[in-house]
Amino acid sequence: MSQTKQVKQLDRVIIRFAGDSGDGMQLTGDRFTQESAVFGNDLVTLPNFPAEIRAPQGTIPGVSSFQIHFADHDILTAGDRPDVLVAMNPAALKANLADLPKGATIIVDSHDFTKRNLEKAGYATNPLDKLGEVDDPLAGFQVQPVDLTGITVAAVAEFGLSRKDAARAKNMFALGLLSWMYGRPTEPTIAFLERKFAKVADILGANIAAFKAGWNYGETTETFVVQYEIKPAKMRSGTYRNITGNLALSYGLVAAGVRSKLPVFLGSYPITPASDILHELSKHKGFGVTTLQAEDEIAGIGAAIGAAFAGSLGVTTTSGPGIALKSEAIGLAVMTELPLVVINVQRGGPSTGLPTKTEQADLLQAMYGRNGEAPVPIVAPQSPGDCFAAAVEAARIAITYRTPVFLLSDGYLANGSEPWEIPDVADLPLIDADFATGPNHDTGTLDADGNPERDFWPYLRDEETLARPWAVPGTAGLEHRIGGLEKGEGHGNISYDSANHDRMVRIRQEKVDRIADGLPPLEIDDPSGEAKVLVIGWGSTYGPIGAACRRVRRAGHNVAQVHLRHLNPFPKDLGTILKSYDKVLVPEMNLGQLSKMLRAEYLVDAIGYNHVYGLPLKAAELAEAVGALVGEAEGRDVDLGEHGLNPPADHEEAPVK
Amino acid sequence: MTTIDLPLPGARTGTELVPAVEEGVTQTAKEFTSDQEVRWCPGCGDYAVLKAVQSFLPDLGLRRENIVFVSGIGCSSRFPYYLDTYGMHSIHGRAPSIATGIATAREDLSVWVVTGDGDALSIGGNHLIHALRRNVNMTILLFNNRIYGLTKGQYSPTSEVGKVTKSTPVGSVDHPFNPVSLALGAEATFVARTIDSDRKHLTAVLAAAAAHRGTSFVEIYQNCPIFNDGAFDAIKGMGEHKGEKEHAIIPLTHGQPITFGALDEATGLGDKALVRAASGGVDVADTATVPADAILVHDAHNADPSTAFAISRLTDAGYLNRSPIGIFRQVDRPTYDDQARAQVATATEAVAGQGTPEERLTALINAGDTWTVD
């Protein structure tokens, strides 16, 4: 390192890479993430990209971004406001500027600030021309214009690529520069490029050259004088890897197959943001996983139900619109009481909505979106890595209770990533498929030898769980018919008897309710034990809620947090917990779905905090809302100071005990 | 995009991988009959098909527990309840997708789908054509009564134009599907048509369908005595069509010249024959007026389905006065389920020496860039 450079210590940084959809920002962000993960920082990422594969080049709708928050301590969110924005073109600058706090660093590719690109982004004049002037639109920011494209093209000249191909390596130049600035290890990225471009030597050479040129540019030029150091985070001992929610979820399904000794059968139809699970599972045939890309959403679940009847762990994956199409088949699985895992990677709705953005507005659809009384258990992961455990839990409930189970992930969990403490496989629950092997019912008559005759009743239940036997075709003597018509209790033949129907409806509900008997008590995060306000959530809001609660506590106030893995049935102690706090706040990325359920179930005055921006909740804003409620509950003014919306903000570290 | 030449599993029969009963054991129709009361209307054609199937299944010689019947919704879809095999009465139109899951998950099951013209061709049309193109090893029995029975008498996707029903008081304006043409267009590998009342023909077609590896599509003309009585009277030579049967049915037998009508005892040919039309299609001609070698000889195994399609077009779209009956097409093509299982088997064998599933799972989740915190 040259002598003139300073090194500054930071405890955390939020960087956002933004560019055109074709600029490779997701790849750049992903590589920076891997470098940071290997370095040992805690991190959370937030990819954000348009639904169009190639939106019009240079326009604001075509901007794709990737945000990473990394720290020397345990963090919970991808951060509200980036400290550093890398903008590859004017549209990327314009689209992201409003999210930056004053003082933020902006690195722009000055090469792309052409008249044409400025016009496309809606800039009448070039904001870079006015830097430092009275009317500087970027005043208050530390702007670093670098000719990323020009320097990259020059750096890769020896590989003889077309100008267009040469310029495409500029994302690696930017990655190299940022890697230098934050002292990231370079080996993982070089190894990655060597794998990715093994068969195209010139592209490989150009990408590595651009990456190194970016690093060297930071180290040798006078433009950047400060290098930052963010020490590794102190994390619980264990082996870690960085993982996205969709990958963790896929591995969880493979794990559920291994631990239940059942072949996994996925019936699915491609849909954003769930398709990656289909892609990933199709690679794991060696674990006995079968994937069927069906002709439509309904056939996807139909095949999964058929496979479940035949003795597989049936799984179907989709997003909200797909669930709408699968609803009738989910009802069939409720009626036939077959194990089935239904995965909804939620996105913005209604209808086609916002395919690439996140939302959690399908909770009531999962809860009630079927004809008739059709209870379906619901589980939700709270972070990308947690998708693994949630998938295993969904399969455990499905198989144990012979029921379809909803797993509600969302677009943020699906594509976001975090360090994941890799579990010991031996610690995962063993799931007993417990197939029926023989008759289960005395007919009341005697056979020729005078022994009681026994036959098979497909709806004779386990006394504890109320689960019915799972008798798979090929088992002699257990031939039976199931279907969507109402079943007679026990024998399972068609019954139109009104009293039987009333009883069967109640039994199906009771079976789902009894899942709560096997659930552990909820974990209550109430460090002081003196909180009057409880913040309760589900799904991917765990991070922002946790970060908001930490801010409130750092400002010296008390607040409790509970996060629900199980949305149906609710854990048995939930009612008591809710009633032991004066105020209950329910932050959700919908207009109040969990809060509605809590109000209905427990008659508590659950207060909603609801945003549907297609993005995760912002911790600072949520902290202000929590603080205000704490003030109300405690009858005093609560000012969070720098821990709320006021600068410097954006600290998520838990307060020192 | 890359395409890979897949190893093709060798030709097999439809039931080759399904466990058979022990040698010397004979099964009876009674063993295949469940204890459930059959609840179709008196005179319904479904009774005849049920009896034929119950009598035929023992002849298959398969273990009863390895047979699965799947149905959708409609009168005919009650079928599985009356057979003492494994069965699922599912939801409207979706039986082919459920059966696809069963057949793909398990090579040791004989999978049957029972469906109707509304179930298979209207609400479930998509699943039907995709099952046929995938060629999943199963047999689809489509009971075609050209009416909606369970919902009490609306026109169906096979009803003739102009049909007056509850929902079309001044006549239907919907052009009907010809199920055989549709199946051929979907590249089905086995396509046949038979009649509920012709037990012998029905049974022969069922046997051929079961023996075929891949999706066997069988359209069964089936009379609904309540809402569409007499729809097949011409084909059956009944009612006012008494004596017309031999002119209404064009029998298809592989390797035989296709003739029908009044039989000439000497030649063994009917007085009508199918000949190649100038358009490339198929025409009906007087046998006496055409040279013997001009009469079309039925070739169900022809890789090119165009002639089978041309023959299928001889079916009346209006009231059914004439229709070809028999096996239109029977060709070999690798099945979806065999190939899907082969891919899983290949992958499973490849990792056979790499430890227990738990050990391999540990390796999987620990792959890539990991780091350890002490």
Boltz contact constraints between the chains, C-beta under 6 A:
constraints:
  - contact:
      token1: [A, 34]
      token2: [B, 369]
      max_distance: 6.0
  - contact:
      token1: [A, 38]
      token2: [B, 369]
      max_distance: 6.0
  - contact:
      token1: [A, 38]
      token2: [B, 371]
      max_distance: 6.0
  - contact:
      token1: [A, 188]
      token2: [B, 369]
      max_distance: 6.0
  - contact:
      token1: [A, 235]
      token2: [B, 373]
      max_distance: 6.0
  - contact:
      token1: [A, 237]
      token2: [B, 373]
      max_distance: 6.0
  - contact:
      token1: [A, 237]
      token2: [B, 374]
      max_distance: 6.0
  - contact:
      token1: [A, 239]
      token2: [B, 370]
      max_distance: 6.0
  - contact:
      token1: [A, 239]
      token2: [B, 372]
      max_distance: 6.0
  - contact:
      token1: [A, 240]
      token2: [B, 371]
      max_distance: 6.0
  - contact:
      token1: [A, 241]
      token2: [B, 368]
      max_distance: 6.0
  - contact:
      token1: [A, 241]
      token2: [B, 370]
      max_distance: 6.0
  - contact:
      token1: [A, 251]
      token2: [B, 365]
      max_distance: 6.0
  - contact:
      token1: [A, 255]
      token2: [B, 361]
      max_distance: 6.0
  - contact:
      token1: [A, 258]
      token2: [B, 357]
      max_distance: 6.0
  - contact:
      token1: [A, 258]
      token2: [B, 361]
      max_distance: 6.0
  - contact:
      token1: [A, 265]
      token2: [B, 105]
      max_distance: 6.0
  - contact:
      token1: [A, 285]
      token2: [B, 343]
      max_distance: 6.0
  - contact:
      token1: [A, 285]
      token2: [B, 344]
      max_distance: 6.0
  - contact:
      token1: [A, 285]
      token2: [B, 347]
      max_distance: 6.0
  - contact:
      token1: [A, 286]
      token2: [B, 347]
      max_distance: 6.0
  - contact:
      token1: [A, 286]
      token2: [B, 348]
      max_distance: 6.0
  - contact:
      token1: [A, 286]
      token2: [B, 351]
      max_distance: 6.0
  - contact:
      token1: [A, 290]
      token2: [B, 344]
      max_distance: 6.0
  - contact:
      token1: [A, 295]
      token2: [B, 126]
      max_distance: 6.0
  - contact:
      token1: [A, 295]
      token2: [B, 130]
      max_distance: 6.0
  - contact:
      token1: [A, 296]
      token2: [B, 126]
      max_distance: 6.0
  - contact:
      token1: [A, 299]
      token2: [B, 97]
      max_distance: 6.0
  - contact:
      token1: [A, 299]
      token2: [B, 127]
      max_distance: 6.0
  - contact:
      token1: [A, 302]
      token2: [B, 94]
      max_distance: 6.0
  - contact:
      token1: [A, 302]
      token2: [B, 97]
      max_distance: 6.0
  - contact:
      token1: [A, 302]
      token2: [B, 98]
      max_distance: 6.0
  - contact:
      token1: [A, 303]
      token2: [B, 97]
      max_distance: 6.0
  - contact:
      token1: [A, 303]
      token2: [B, 100]
      max_distance: 6.0
  - contact:
      token1: [A, 303]
      token2: [B, 101]
      max_distance: 6.0
  - contact:
      token1: [A, 305]
      token2: [B, 98]
      max_distance: 6.0
  - contact:
      token1: [A, 306]
      token2: [B, 98]
      max_distance: 6.0
  - contact:
      token1: [A, 306]
      token2: [B, 101]
      max_distance: 6.0
  - contact:
      token1: [A, 306]
      token2: [B, 102]
      max_distance: 6.0
  - contact:
      token1: [A, 307]
      token2: [B, 101]
      max_distance: 6.0
  - contact:
      token1: [A, 307]
      token2: [B, 105]
      max_distance: 6.0
  - contact:
      token1: [A, 309]
      token2: [B, 88]
      max_distance: 6.0
  - contact:
      token1: [A, 310]
      token2: [B, 102]
      max_distance: 6.0
  - contact:
      token1: [A, 310]
      token2: [B, 105]
      max_distance: 6.0
  - contact:
      token1: [A, 310]
      token2: [B, 106]
      max_distance: 6.0
  - contact:
      token1: [A, 312]
      token2: [B, 105]
      max_distance: 6.0
  - contact:
      token1: [A, 328]
      token2: [B, 91]
      max_distance: 6.0
  - contact:
      token1: [A, 332]
      token2: [B, 90]
      max_distance: 6.0
  - contact:
      token1: [A, 332]
      token2: [B, 91]
      max_distance: 6.0
  - contact:
      token1: [A, 422]
      token2: [B, 365]
      max_distance: 6.0
  - contact:
      token1: [A, 422]
      token2: [B, 366]
      max_distance: 6.0
  - contact:
      token1: [A, 425]
      token2: [B, 358]
      max_distance: 6.0
  - contact:
      token1: [A, 425]
      token2: [B, 361]
      max_distance: 6.0
  - contact:
      token1: [A, 425]
      token2: [B, 362]
      max_distance: 6.0
  - contact:
      token1: [A, 473]
      token2: [B, 68]
      max_distance: 6.0
  - contact:
      token1: [A, 473]
      token2: [B, 86]
      max_distance: 6.0
  - contact:
      token1: [A, 473]
      token2: [B, 109]
      max_distance: 6.0
  - contact:
      token1: [A, 474]
      token2: [B, 65]
      max_distance: 6.0
  - contact:
      token1: [A, 474]
      token2: [B, 66]
      max_distance: 6.0
  - contact:
      token1: [A, 475]
      token2: [B, 65]
      max_distance: 6.0
  - contact:
      token1: [A, 476]
      token2: [B, 65]
      max_distance: 6.0
  - contact:
      token1: [A, 479]
      token2: [B, 65]
      max_distance: 6.0
  - contact:
      token1: [A, 479]
      token2: [B, 84]
      max_distance: 6.0
  - contact:
      token1: [A, 479]
      token2: [B, 85]
      max_distance: 6.0
  - contact:
      token1: [A, 479]
      token2: [B, 86]
      max_distance: 6.0
  - contact:
      token1: [A, 481]
      token2: [B, 80]
      max_distance: 6.0
  - contact:
      token1: [A, 481]
      token2: [B, 81]
      max_distance: 6.0
  - contact:
      token1: [A, 481]
      token2: [B, 87]
      max_distance: 6.0
  - contact:
      token1: [A, 482]
      token2: [B, 88]
      max_distance: 6.0
  - contact:
      token1: [A, 483]
      token2: [B, 88]
      max_distance: 6.0
  - contact:
      token1: [A, 483]
      token2: [B, 89]
      max_distance: 6.0
  - contact:
      token1: [A, 484]
      token2: [B, 91]
      max_distance: 6.0
